[in-house]
Amino acid sequence: MNSSPPIAGGAHTVSVMLPATPMTRVIGRLIASQVAMSRIRPFNELTKVEQQAAGLAQDVIKADRKAQLQMLTAPIDGIVQQLVVHTI
């Protein structure tokens, strides 16, 4: 009588004794696959979130740069008394 591979469940490992049939082997593989995917999924989601965070950080840098370029400063100390804007 063969035993199926141990099934990982959180912090505990559960061993299940099933008769070795083709169906139990398929079920064992499916369970092992699901366990592996449940371990990989959080890392994939973390990667996505890190990429979004990096993109948002670049957006903040871009917005700060744009705000700096839009700030008008006088070439000398003092107060601007008259400001005229001409458009063509």
Beta strands, then each sheet from edge to edge (+ up, - down):
strand 1: 7-9
strand 2: 12-14
sheet 1: 1+ 2-
end
